[in-house]
Amino acid sequence: MHLMKVDPRALRDNPDNTRQTKSTPQADALLLATIKAVGIIQPPVIFSAKDGGNDYIIEAGHRRTRLAIAAGLEEIDVIVVEAANDNGAMRSMVENIAREPLNAVDQWRGIERLVALDWTEEAIAIALTLSVRRVKQLRLLANVFPAMLNAMAKGSMPNEQQLRTIASASIDDQREVWKANKPSKADPQVDWWRVAQALSKTRMWARDASFDDELARAYGIEWIEELFEPAGVDARYTTNVEAYLGAQQEWMSNNLPKKGAIVEVNNWGQPQLPAKAERVYGKAGKGDHTAMYLDRDGKVQNVHFRMPEAKKGKDGSGTASTDDAVVMPKTRPDVTRKGIEMIGDYRTEALHEALARAPIEDDTLTALLVLTFGALNVSVTSPTGASHYSSRKLGRHAASLFDVHGKLVADRETLQQAIRGLLIDVLSCRENATNSGLVARLAGDAIGADSFLPNMGTDEFLSCLSRPALEGSCKDTPVLPRQKVKDTRAALVEHFKEERFVHASALFEPDAVALSEWLAKNAVVEDDDHDDVVPEAEETAADGELAEGTVEQPAESDADGFREAAE
């Protein structure tokens, strides 16, 4: 066996070649482009003709030889071997069968080595006759957790959509998911569907956005290119859902038509039109209105509706205009739902710390204990046999401790030290089933729990504020609003590293209107003490209080038996 250079045109095809079926034009074009770019990597194998001439017969590499001629190569390297007794039939068979294509992981590793050698993605694509998009797709494997890569290299490959989801997640998230889903010795197969589901995130597409790039920059939206989408489609997306929806909301507010309104959607994703509105499915008329809303994909949609005509009285005068019946467009709240939940956690922790550490007078602490029984998360079964969940009969005692300004005016009573622990166990401001309602904020305001609130000048909380609310937080600070929301937020975070910031919406002092409603609802009525059972209708109240029916009373004979047993 030796290596030599020959003219490919001087080589003869082997009549006993195993591969007799012609290759496809696409495969030939791929190999031809590769030969033109980098030459022949694996030299063809030849042997001397048995007829005693100077000709050489190709044993392996017929396509390489043919396409080298097509590429215009004058000479190519070949490996000369001894002729076999079967004219190379078995070696030709083995050479064509015992060959395995590179899997995606090995292709990626090879591409990364080329990139390290200063090959560009475009040059690699030309040399391998791949699209640049395919090269970028393979390079996404660089974002995959190493343990997952090893599993893929063993032959357990996810499908294209699953790989896209996995590569888009952070390495830390992939590590945690892999710990919970890595294969065992008993079951070595990887459930890539479960892994992809655990790492999936909501994507908001640029093609569904109505706002322009300037508004996107203002909200700090950074687009990511999705390489697995079909070519020719805007495949940019973002996982910053809050910023995306905020930009969409601001665009709707800026582009609202004259007779337009921004409406919410119901549980089925349909727009909630104003009361008595009639939806127009055909062409909208001159007097019709337009409702704009965001569908479940975050895309701006609009429908037309018609309001009923104003009724005329006997004197000919009409009622209010139909325009007044249309709901005014809703603007984005200053604090998002996530921000409200964070505020609830901050308030609860501050309230508990104040109850444990702050100096509290005995009369105030006793009043707080009574106030606690009016909390929304306190359930009491009354002696009348009815179950009340923060009912008015309990809340009125709490309301009698406050004047019209919400300040405690209770008389001094004996106080026990255990009250502090009881209050901590009960009072909560969290946005869940443990929420104590307005009484927790009244308690926090009474004992100065505002001073125990943490520094809220963090990126996590400030990202929950709308643009006007964020710029309003710059007041009384040397920070000036920037053109981009994320730059303003970053400047505030840097400023409040050494200082303490508490957003006004997180303070414990309740809203005056909510306080007045609560005091009025729980006002003491003289006849209340003589009520035996509160009717079910009276138990239906605001603030999420549950209306419970009365419990069936035992018969008189049964009651006597209960008393005897107790004695």
LUMKEGU-304846 format. One line per field, with one value per residue (C-alpha): residue number from 1; chain; z, x, y. Coordinates in nm, 3 decimals. Example, Ala and Ser with C-alpha at 12.3 -4.5 7.8 and 13.67 -1.06 7.14 Angstrom:
seq = (1; 2) .
mol = (A; A) .
c3 = (0.780; 0.714) .
c1 = (1.230; 1.367) .
c2 = (-0.450; -0.106) .
***
This chain:
seq = (1; 2; 3; 4; 5; 6; 7; 8; 9; 10; 11; 12; 13; 14; 15; 16; 17; 18; 19; 20; 21; 22; 23; 24; 25; 26; 27; 28; 29; 30; 31; 32; 33; 34; 35; 36; 37; 38; 39; 40; 41; 42; 43; 44; 45; 46; 47; 48; 49; 50; 51; 52; 53; 54; 55; 56; 57; 58; 59; 60; 61; 62; 63; 64; 65; 66; 67; 68; 69; 70; 71; 72; 73; 74; 75; 76; 77; 78; 79; 80; 81; 82; 83; 84; 85; 86; 87; 88; 89; 90; 91; 92; 93; 94; 95; 96; 97; 98; 99; 100; 101; 102; 103; 104; 105; 106; 107; 108; 109; 110; 111; 112; 113; 114; 115; 116; 117; 118; 119; 120; 121; 122; 123; 124; 125; 126; 127; 128; 129; 130; 131; 132; 133; 134; 135; 136; 137; 138; 139; 140; 141; 142; 143; 144; 145; 146; 147; 148; 149; 150; 151; 152; 153; 154; 155; 156; 157; 158; 159; 160; 161; 162; 163; 164; 165; 166; 167; 168; 169; 170; 171; 172; 173; 174; 175; 176; 177; 178; 179; 180; 181; 182; 183; 184; 185; 186; 187; 188; 189; 190; 191; 192; 193; 194; 195; 196; 197; 198; 199; 200; 201; 202; 203; 204; 205; 206; 207; 208; 209; 210; 211; 212; 213; 214; 215; 216; 217; 218; 219; 220; 221; 222; 223; 224; 225; 226; 227; 228; 229; 230; 231; 232; 233; 234; 235; 236; 237; 238; 239; 240; 241; 242; 243; 244; 245; 246; 247; 248; 249; 250; 251; 252; 253; 254; 255; 256; 257; 258; 259; 260; 261; 262; 263; 264; 265; 266; 267; 268; 269; 270; 271; 272; 273; 274; 275; 276; 277; 278; 279; 280; 281; 282; 283; 284; 285; 286; 287; 288; 289; 290; 291; 292; 293; 294; 295; 296; 297; 298; 299; 300; 301; 302; 303; 304; 305; 306; 307; 308; 309; 310; 311; 312; 313; 314; 315; 316; 317; 318; 319; 320; 321; 322; 323; 324; 325; 326; 327; 328; 329; 330; 331; 332; 333; 334; 335; 336; 337; 338; 339; 340; 341; 342; 343; 344; 345; 346; 347; 348; 349; 350; 351; 352; 353; 354; 355; 356; 357; 358; 359; 360; 361; 362; 363; 364; 365; 366; 367; 368; 369; 370; 371; 372; 373; 374; 375; 376; 377; 378; 379; 380; 381; 382; 383; 384; 385; 386; 387; 388; 389; 390; 391; 392; 393; 394; 395; 396; 397; 398; 399; 400; 401; 402; 403; 404; 405; 406; 407; 408; 409; 410; 411; 412; 413; 414; 415; 416; 417; 418; 419; 420; 421; 422; 423; 424; 425; 426; 427; 428; 429; 430; 431; 432; 433; 434; 435; 436; 437; 438; 439; 440; 441; 442; 443; 444; 445; 446; 447; 448; 449; 450; 451; 452; 453; 454; 455; 456; 457; 458; 459; 460; 461; 462; 463; 464; 465; 466; 467; 468; 469; 470; 471; 472; 473; 474; 475; 476; 477; 478; 479; 480; 481; 482; 483; 484; 485; 486; 487; 488; 489; 490; 491; 492; 493; 494; 495; 496; 497; 498; 499; 500; 501; 502; 503; 504; 505; 506; 507; 508; 509; 510; 511; 512; 513; 514; 515; 516; 517; 518; 519; 520; 521; 522; 523; 524; 525; 526; 527; 528; 529; 530; 531; 532; 533; 534; 535; 536; 537; 538; 539; 540; 541; 542; 543; 544; 545; 546; 547; 548; 549; 550; 551; 552; 553; 554; 555; 556; 557; 558; 559; 560; 561; 562; 563; 564; 565; 566; 567) .
mol = (A; A; A; A; A; A; A; A; A; A; A; A; A; A; A; A; A; A; A; A; A; A; A; A; A; A; A; A; A; A; A; A; A; A; A; A; A; A; A; A; A; A; A; A; A; A; A; A; A; A; A; A; A; A; A; A; A; A; A; A; A; A; A; A; A; A; A; A; A; A; A; A; A; A; A; A; A; A; A; A; A; A; A; A; A; A; A; A; A; A; A; A; A; A; A; A; A; A; A; A; A; A; A; A; A; A; A; A; A; A; A; A; A; A; A; A; A; A; A; A; A; A; A; A; A; A; A; A; A; A; A; A; A; A; A; A; A; A; A; A; A; A; A; A; A; A; A; A; A; A; A; A; A; A; A; A; A; A; A; A; A; A; A; A; A; A; A; A; A; A; A; A; A; A; A; A; A; A; A; A; A; A; A; A; A; A; A; A; A; A; A; A; A; A; A; A; A; A; A; A; A; A; A; A; A; A; A; A; A; A; A; A; A; A; A; A; A; A; A; A; A; A; A; A; A; A; A; A; A; A; A; A; A; A; A; A; A; A; A; A; A; A; A; A; A; A; A; A; A; A; A; A; A; A; A; A; A; A; A; A; A; A; A; A; A; A; A; A; A; A; A; A; A; A; A; A; A; A; A; A; A; A; A; A; A; A; A; A; A; A; A; A; A; A; A; A; A; A; A; A; A; A; A; A; A; A; A; A; A; A; A; A; A; A; A; A; A; A; A; A; A; A; A; A; A; A; A; A; A; A; A; A; A; A; A; A; A; A; A; A; A; A; A; A; A; A; A; A; A; A; A; A; A; A; A; A; A; A; A; A; A; A; A; A; A; A; A; A; A; A; A; A; A; A; A; A; A; A; A; A; A; A; A; A; A; A; A; A; A; A; A; A; A; A; A; A; A; A; A; A; A; A; A; A; A; A; A; A; A; A; A; A; A; A; A; A; A; A; A; A; A; A; A; A; A; A; A; A; A; A; A; A; A; A; A; A; A; A; A; A; A; A; A; A; A; A; A; A; A; A; A; A; A; A; A; A; A; A; A; A; A; A; A; A; A; A; A; A; A; A; A; A; A; A; A; A; A; A; A; A; A; A; A; A; A; A; A; A; A; A; A; A; A; A; A; A; A; A; A; A; A; A; A; A; A; A; A; A; A; A; A; A; A; A; A; A; A; A; A; A; A; A; A; A; A; A; A; A; A; A; A; A; A; A; A; A; A; A; A; A; A; A; A; A; A; A; A; A; A; A; A; A; A; A; A; A; A; A; A; A; A; A; A; A; A; A; A) .
c3 = (0.000; -0.095; -0.175; -0.517; -0.739; -1.060; -1.318; -1.223; -1.592; -1.620; -1.366; -1.471; -1.296; -1.125; -1.294; -0.961; -0.764; -0.495; -0.533; -0.875; -0.809; -0.919; -0.652; -0.651; -0.817; -0.478; -0.323; -0.619; -0.593; -0.221; -0.281; -0.579; -0.373; -0.094; -0.335; -0.483; -0.133; 0.048; -0.205; -0.156; 0.212; 0.180; -0.123; -0.344; -0.327; -0.652; -0.765; -1.079; -1.356; -1.380; -1.757; -1.714; -1.844; -1.678; -1.600; -1.249; -1.138; -0.870; -0.568; -0.349; -0.436; -0.771; -0.694; -0.560; -0.879; -1.108; -0.929; -0.907; -1.287; -1.285; -1.051; -1.302; -1.082; -1.280; -1.014; -0.702; -0.425; -0.434; -0.222; -0.423; -0.276; -0.391; -0.608; -0.429; -0.564; -0.584; -0.765; -0.443; -0.416; -0.039; 0.045; -0.164; 0.023; 0.365; 0.268; 0.174; 0.459; 0.767; 0.756; 1.000; 0.945; 1.204; 1.460; 1.538; 1.846; 1.654; 1.372; 1.627; 1.784; 1.442; 1.358; 1.689; 1.610; 1.273; 1.438; 1.679; 1.372; 1.249; 1.010; 0.974; 0.974; 0.610; 0.507; 0.694; 0.528; 0.181; 0.247; 0.382; 0.140; 0.434; 0.486; 0.730; 0.920; 0.964; 1.093; 1.345; 1.448; 1.517; 1.715; 1.949; 2.105; 2.271; 2.499; 2.611; 2.954; 2.912; 3.071; 2.822; 2.537; 2.646; 2.641; 2.293; 2.169; 2.273; 2.024; 2.233; 2.040; 2.107; 1.814; 1.664; 1.873; 2.197; 2.118; 2.048; 2.390; 2.573; 2.404; 2.481; 2.857; 3.087; 3.195; 3.558; 3.467; 3.252; 3.539; 3.779; 3.526; 3.439; 3.807; 3.816; 3.475; 3.411; 3.310; 3.553; 3.501; 3.493; 3.231; 3.028; 2.784; 2.826; 2.827; 2.620; 2.608; 2.986; 2.988; 2.724; 2.907; 3.228; 3.043; 2.819; 2.853; 2.702; 2.383; 2.248; 1.877; 1.706; 1.411; 1.643; 1.789; 1.685; 1.850; 1.672; 1.761; 1.949; 2.191; 2.220; 2.327; 2.572; 2.744; 2.738; 2.499; 2.344; 2.050; 2.018; 1.680; 1.655; 1.419; 1.381; 1.222; 0.844; 0.631; 0.528; 0.853; 1.120; 1.383; 1.654; 1.998; 2.361; 2.691; 2.869; 2.869; 3.104; 2.891; 2.569; 2.696; 2.841; 2.505; 2.332; 2.586; 2.535; 2.157; 2.188; 2.411; 2.160; 1.858; 2.002; 1.748; 1.828; 1.936; 2.074; 2.404; 2.539; 2.686; 2.874; 2.761; 2.935; 3.023; 2.663; 2.517; 2.386; 2.438; 2.717; 2.555; 2.757; 2.899; 2.640; 2.356; 2.036; 1.843; 1.473; 1.257; 0.923; 0.804; 1.081; 1.053; 1.116; 1.470; 1.573; 1.828; 1.822; 2.102; 2.111; 2.317; 2.349; 2.263; 2.435; 2.214; 2.306; 1.961; 1.923; 1.797; 1.746; 1.705; 1.636; 1.849; 1.859; 2.162; 2.192; 2.104; 2.385; 2.511; 2.479; 2.752; 2.713; 2.690; 2.401; 2.595; 2.559; 2.817; 2.830; 2.506; 2.406; 2.407; 2.784; 2.818; 2.665; 2.920; 2.930; 2.808; 3.079; 3.114; 3.238; 3.620; 3.794; 3.959; 3.790; 3.952; 4.036; 4.199; 4.409; 4.528; 4.617; 4.812; 5.001; 5.103; 5.203; 5.415; 5.589; 5.683; 5.800; 6.001; 6.173; 6.253; 6.393; 6.606; 6.742; 6.799; 6.788; 7.119; 7.146; 7.429; 7.617; 7.506; 7.144; 7.162; 7.318; 7.051; 6.785; 6.934; 6.906; 6.557; 6.452; 6.499; 6.217; 5.969; 5.648; 5.721; 6.061; 6.068; 6.372; 6.443; 6.640; 6.935; 6.716; 6.513; 6.202; 6.061; 5.988; 5.792; 5.925; 5.960; 6.038; 6.393; 6.461; 6.247; 6.421; 6.741; 6.550; 6.381; 6.716; 6.811; 6.537; 6.483; 6.144; 6.072; 6.131; 6.459; 6.764; 7.050; 7.269; 7.653; 7.832; 7.937; 8.078; 7.822; 7.807; 7.637; 7.426; 7.220; 7.003; 6.896; 6.825; 6.606; 6.409; 6.343; 6.215; 6.041; 5.677; 5.377; 5.121; 4.801; 4.870; 5.096; 5.410; 5.332; 5.641; 5.441; 5.551; 5.920; 5.860; 5.699; 5.983; 6.232; 6.046; 6.023; 6.395; 6.504; 6.242; 6.036; 5.743; 5.896; 5.874; 5.499; 5.304; 5.036; 4.726; 4.495; 4.335; 3.973; 4.058; 4.202; 3.980; 3.674; 3.799; 3.764; 3.457; 3.282; 3.445; 3.789; 3.737; 3.628; 3.923; 4.153; 4.034; 4.233; 4.517; 4.369; 4.144; 3.889; 3.569; 3.349; 3.055; 2.706; 2.776; 3.068; 3.150; 3.173; 3.414; 3.620; 3.626; 3.742; 4.024; 4.133; 4.147; 4.339; 4.600; 4.671; 4.961; 5.041; 5.113; 4.873; 4.956; 4.686; 4.793; 4.705; 4.962; 5.265; 5.526; 5.549; 5.381; 5.115; 5.260; 5.049; 5.143; 5.509; 5.500; 5.336; 5.593; 5.885; 5.742; 5.675; 6.029; 6.207; 6.535; 6.514; 6.842; 6.750; 6.645; 6.995; 6.993; 6.661; 6.700; 6.356; 6.087; 5.763; 5.473; 5.268; 5.540; 5.548; 5.180; 5.192; 5.006; 5.054; 4.971; 5.286; 5.249; 5.307; 5.509; 5.568; 5.913; 6.064; 6.147; 6.520; 6.723; 6.854; 7.212; 7.332; 7.171; 7.336; 7.678; 7.612; 7.519; 7.845; 8.052; 7.884; 7.946; 8.315) .
c1 = (0.000; 0.137; 0.020; 0.065; -0.074; -0.259; -0.476; -0.835; -0.919; -0.675; -0.866; -1.117; -1.442; -1.467; -1.734; -1.785; -1.858; -2.121; -2.292; -2.455; -2.746; -2.671; -2.656; -2.899; -2.810; -2.835; -2.580; -2.345; -2.377; -2.292; -1.978; -1.871; -1.895; -1.694; -1.419; -1.399; -1.373; -1.132; -1.033; -1.060; -1.014; -1.013; -0.814; -0.982; -0.846; -0.718; -0.539; -0.355; -0.553; -0.509; -0.470; -0.110; -0.157; -0.066; -0.426; -0.559; -0.910; -1.104; -1.193; -1.344; -1.418; -1.598; -1.802; -1.498; -1.307; -1.592; -1.662; -1.288; -1.292; -1.601; -1.420; -1.133; -0.860; -0.553; -0.421; -0.556; -0.402; -0.489; -0.403; -0.270; -0.340; -0.285; -0.558; -0.789; -0.889; -1.254; -1.165; -1.233; -1.599; -1.593; -1.390; -1.627; -1.922; -1.772; -1.667; -2.023; -2.207; -1.988; -2.022; -2.220; -2.304; -2.208; -2.476; -2.570; -2.346; -2.035; -2.122; -2.149; -1.814; -1.651; -1.799; -1.677; -1.323; -1.340; -1.463; -1.170; -0.944; -1.090; -1.343; -1.651; -2.001; -2.042; -1.717; -1.817; -2.158; -1.999; -1.743; -2.002; -2.273; -2.499; -2.709; -2.581; -2.906; -2.827; -2.479; -2.634; -2.880; -2.600; -2.412; -2.711; -2.582; -2.319; -2.601; -2.693; -2.595; -2.289; -2.463; -2.748; -2.495; -2.340; -2.681; -2.746; -2.409; -2.504; -2.789; -3.079; -3.158; -3.457; -3.660; -3.608; -3.872; -3.751; -3.389; -3.498; -3.667; -3.372; -3.111; -3.313; -3.308; -3.025; -2.759; -2.871; -3.230; -3.112; -2.902; -3.198; -3.429; -3.167; -3.133; -3.503; -3.522; -3.186; -3.215; -3.152; -2.973; -3.307; -3.445; -3.158; -3.389; -3.420; -3.771; -3.689; -4.055; -4.065; -3.733; -3.856; -4.185; -4.003; -3.788; -4.055; -4.124; -4.389; -4.265; -4.402; -4.330; -4.213; -4.440; -4.743; -4.623; -4.794; -4.536; -4.221; -3.854; -3.838; -4.112; -3.949; -3.622; -3.809; -3.951; -3.619; -3.736; -3.450; -3.539; -3.397; -3.368; -3.547; -3.334; -3.576; -3.854; -3.901; -3.693; -3.859; -4.058; -3.990; -3.862; -3.772; -3.923; -3.886; -3.964; -4.014; -4.392; -4.461; -4.264; -4.418; -4.775; -4.695; -4.565; -4.875; -5.097; -4.921; -4.951; -5.326; -5.360; -5.168; -5.361; -5.711; -5.974; -6.219; -6.499; -6.274; -6.222; -5.966; -6.149; -6.053; -6.107; -6.306; -6.201; -6.261; -6.041; -6.334; -6.360; -6.589; -6.798; -6.980; -7.322; -7.602; -7.350; -7.434; -7.140; -7.121; -6.999; -7.036; -6.911; -6.898; -7.125; -7.048; -7.188; -7.036; -6.760; -6.431; -6.310; -5.938; -5.799; -5.507; -5.574; -5.411; -5.103; -5.058; -5.166; -5.376; -5.726; -6.029; -6.402; -6.686; -6.995; -7.307; -7.469; -7.850; -8.000; -8.079; -8.436; -8.645; -8.879; -9.226; -9.089; -8.864; -8.543; -8.309; -8.104; -7.731; -7.541; -7.441; -7.081; -7.105; -7.206; -6.882; -6.626; -6.327; -6.006; -5.805; -5.445; -5.171; -5.164; -4.868; -4.783; -4.829; -4.992; -4.650; -4.554; -4.871; -4.786; -4.434; -4.577; -4.802; -4.499; -4.305; -4.596; -4.646; -4.279; -4.263; -4.585; -4.457; -4.123; -4.297; -4.527; -4.224; -3.988; -4.163; -4.265; -4.645; -4.857; -5.079; -5.405; -5.291; -5.183; -5.513; -5.703; -5.502; -5.602; -5.968; -5.904; -5.755; -6.088; -6.226; -5.961; -6.069; -5.859; -6.022; -6.306; -6.535; -6.841; -7.076; -7.294; -7.601; -7.499; -7.390; -7.041; -6.899; -6.588; -6.496; -6.865; -7.005; -7.089; -6.716; -6.590; -6.809; -6.610; -6.293; -6.455; -6.563; -6.196; -6.131; -6.243; -6.331; -5.962; -5.873; -5.685; -5.715; -5.931; -5.967; -5.960; -5.663; -5.698; -5.479; -5.236; -5.064; -4.733; -4.873; -5.080; -4.780; -4.731; -5.102; -5.108; -4.806; -4.969; -5.291; -5.225; -5.115; -5.103; -5.012; -5.212; -5.347; -5.594; -5.409; -5.483; -5.630; -5.774; -5.787; -5.739; -5.379; -5.297; -5.470; -5.263; -4.942; -5.022; -5.098; -4.764; -4.545; -4.466; -4.369; -4.025; -3.973; -4.042; -3.732; -3.553; -3.770; -3.521; -3.426; -3.442; -3.691; -3.948; -3.882; -3.942; -4.302; -4.365; -4.508; -4.308; -4.496; -4.467; -4.097; -4.027; -4.233; -3.997; -3.715; -3.872; -3.653; -3.354; -3.071; -3.174; -3.327; -3.558; -3.377; -3.504; -3.509; -3.706; -3.435; -3.175; -3.395; -3.447; -3.074; -2.996; -3.252; -3.116; -2.766; -2.888; -3.082; -2.796; -2.689; -3.035; -3.382; -3.673; -4.034; -4.297; -4.601; -4.835; -4.660; -4.729; -4.965; -5.195; -5.519; -5.704; -5.953; -6.240; -6.171; -6.144; -6.477; -6.650; -6.505; -6.612; -6.961; -7.003; -6.897; -7.078; -7.249; -7.629; -7.824; -8.047; -7.759; -7.714; -8.070; -8.037; -8.053; -7.937; -7.803; -7.997; -7.796; -7.852; -7.695; -7.387; -7.312; -7.060; -6.769; -6.398; -6.436; -6.638; -6.821; -7.194; -7.263; -7.607; -7.728; -7.655; -7.952; -8.031; -8.071; -8.410; -8.499; -8.476; -8.137; -8.019; -8.126; -7.931; -7.622; -7.649; -7.681; -7.380; -7.180; -7.274) .
c2 = (0.000; 0.338; 0.691; 0.847; 1.123; 1.040; 1.205; 1.111; 1.077; 0.782; 0.571; 0.303; 0.220; -0.116; -0.331; -0.516; -0.196; -0.261; 0.080; 0.061; 0.298; 0.652; 0.917; 1.205; 1.536; 1.708; 1.470; 1.515; 1.893; 1.873; 1.666; 1.879; 2.198; 2.036; 1.925; 2.276; 2.427; 2.193; 1.925; 1.550; 1.465; 1.085; 0.964; 0.702; 0.346; 0.187; -0.132; -0.239; -0.406; -0.785; -0.780; -0.669; -0.317; 0.011; 0.095; 0.133; 0.032; 0.218; 0.004; 0.279; 0.640; 0.632; 0.947; 1.131; 1.055; 1.151; 1.479; 1.561; 1.554; 1.774; 2.015; 2.040; 1.887; 1.781; 1.542; 1.378; 1.169; 0.800; 0.495; 0.199; -0.146; -0.503; -0.645; -0.887; -1.227; -1.120; -0.797; -0.601; -0.708; -0.774; -0.463; -0.254; -0.401; -0.333; 0.020; 0.113; -0.061; -0.010; 0.368; 0.581; 0.947; 1.206; 1.285; 1.643; 1.665; 1.555; 1.795; 2.079; 1.987; 1.982; 2.322; 2.465; 2.344; 2.518; 2.838; 2.818; 2.804; 3.135; 2.984; 3.200; 3.056; 3.161; 2.986; 2.670; 2.673; 2.704; 2.430; 2.186; 2.304; 2.381; 2.688; 2.948; 2.899; 2.526; 2.608; 2.849; 2.578; 2.332; 2.595; 2.621; 2.300; 2.518; 2.638; 2.284; 2.149; 1.915; 1.616; 1.654; 1.675; 1.348; 1.183; 1.322; 1.199; 0.844; 0.852; 0.984; 1.301; 1.531; 1.649; 1.992; 2.169; 2.013; 2.106; 2.463; 2.486; 2.331; 2.551; 2.866; 2.801; 2.904; 2.654; 2.682; 2.598; 2.308; 2.175; 2.174; 2.010; 1.747; 1.652; 1.571; 1.400; 1.234; 0.868; 0.585; 0.253; 0.075; 0.316; 0.470; 0.651; 1.028; 1.170; 1.478; 1.581; 1.613; 1.800; 2.045; 2.098; 2.187; 2.444; 2.595; 2.968; 3.190; 3.355; 3.681; 3.719; 4.035; 3.960; 3.997; 4.329; 4.651; 4.879; 4.994; 4.947; 5.277; 5.170; 4.828; 4.992; 5.213; 4.905; 4.722; 4.451; 4.255; 4.034; 3.682; 3.513; 3.177; 2.973; 2.684; 2.889; 2.866; 3.101; 3.425; 3.455; 3.715; 3.472; 3.724; 3.675; 3.781; 3.609; 3.943; 3.910; 4.202; 4.449; 4.318; 4.354; 4.695; 4.817; 4.677; 4.851; 5.184; 5.148; 5.091; 5.397; 5.611; 5.480; 5.461; 5.578; 5.855; 5.623; 5.355; 5.180; 4.934; 4.635; 4.321; 3.961; 3.691; 3.337; 3.227; 3.500; 3.705; 4.083; 4.202; 4.475; 4.744; 4.661; 4.654; 4.676; 4.490; 4.349; 4.441; 4.152; 4.326; 4.662; 4.920; 5.222; 5.585; 5.582; 5.249; 5.209; 5.019; 4.793; 4.715; 4.428; 4.187; 3.825; 3.528; 3.560; 3.928; 4.045; 4.361; 4.283; 4.504; 4.451; 4.692; 4.730; 4.943; 5.103; 5.135; 5.470; 5.713; 5.692; 6.007; 6.125; 6.267; 6.618; 6.510; 6.535; 6.235; 6.055; 6.053; 6.005; 5.654; 5.771; 5.809; 5.445; 5.325; 5.218; 5.448; 5.284; 5.119; 5.222; 4.997; 4.993; 5.148; 4.815; 4.477; 4.176; 4.033; 4.363; 4.358; 4.008; 4.123; 4.417; 4.175; 3.969; 4.283; 4.411; 4.077; 4.044; 4.407; 4.369; 4.055; 4.218; 4.527; 4.311; 4.126; 4.420; 4.758; 4.923; 4.891; 5.028; 4.785; 4.941; 4.939; 4.576; 4.472; 4.660; 4.482; 4.148; 4.240; 4.375; 4.042; 3.864; 4.077; 3.960; 3.788; 3.481; 3.413; 3.159; 3.140; 2.928; 3.151; 3.037; 3.090; 2.787; 2.979; 2.963; 3.306; 3.391; 3.737; 3.819; 4.161; 4.050; 4.005; 4.290; 4.551; 4.509; 4.585; 4.885; 5.033; 5.071; 5.329; 5.684; 5.830; 5.880; 5.515; 5.580; 5.357; 5.500; 5.189; 5.194; 5.048; 4.683; 4.414; 4.284; 3.948; 3.886; 3.602; 3.847; 3.935; 3.576; 3.535; 3.843; 3.726; 3.389; 3.546; 3.877; 3.859; 4.092; 3.827; 3.800; 3.452; 3.271; 3.394; 3.761; 3.929; 4.217; 4.579; 4.499; 4.389; 4.724; 4.909; 4.711; 4.782; 5.153; 5.166; 5.023; 5.193; 4.883; 5.108; 5.148; 4.770; 4.749; 4.640; 4.835; 4.799; 4.971; 4.639; 4.535; 4.260; 4.502; 4.804; 4.585; 4.551; 4.926; 5.094; 5.362; 5.658; 5.495; 5.425; 5.782; 5.906; 5.716; 5.945; 6.229; 6.360; 6.173; 6.294; 6.029; 6.166; 5.956; 5.798; 5.730; 5.357; 5.216; 4.964; 5.243; 5.439; 5.125; 5.048; 5.403; 5.378; 5.040; 5.185; 5.491; 5.291; 5.050; 5.271; 5.412; 5.276; 5.307; 5.220; 5.262; 5.462; 5.176; 4.953; 5.174; 5.035; 5.337; 5.226; 5.415; 5.666; 5.533; 5.170; 5.270; 5.455; 5.158; 4.921; 5.140; 5.183; 4.812; 4.719; 5.002; 4.900; 4.870; 4.874; 4.580; 4.357; 4.216; 4.077; 3.895; 3.520; 3.417; 3.646; 3.595; 3.459; 3.774; 3.988; 3.769; 3.838; 4.120; 4.272; 4.209; 3.841; 3.754; 3.425; 3.405; 3.093; 2.941; 2.863; 2.524; 2.303; 2.331; 2.008; 1.914; 2.010; 1.650; 1.613; 1.934; 1.803; 1.485; 1.686; 1.886; 1.568; 1.415; 1.731; 1.731) .
***
